[in-house]
């Protein structure tokens, strides 16, 4: 699987690590990207049908 680098401010990274170190933040980001792409694809489909 290809890799992508995401930059976040140092303060945010510290908060993520402190508040929930058990969470796999890379997985959270991956799922968020998948969800956004699916939403955009659905929007484009509706747009092509003239429903938006």
C-alpha positions, 0 to 999 in steps of 0.5 A: 500500500502506498504511503502518504505523509500528513503534517499536523502542528506540534501542539495538535500532535502532543494533544493526540499523543497525550489524550489517547495514545492507544488510538492508531491516528493513521487509521483514523485519518485513512478512514476519514479520507475513504469516507470523504472520497465516497461522499465526493463520488456520491455527490458527483453521481447525483450532480451528473444526474441533475439532482444537485 
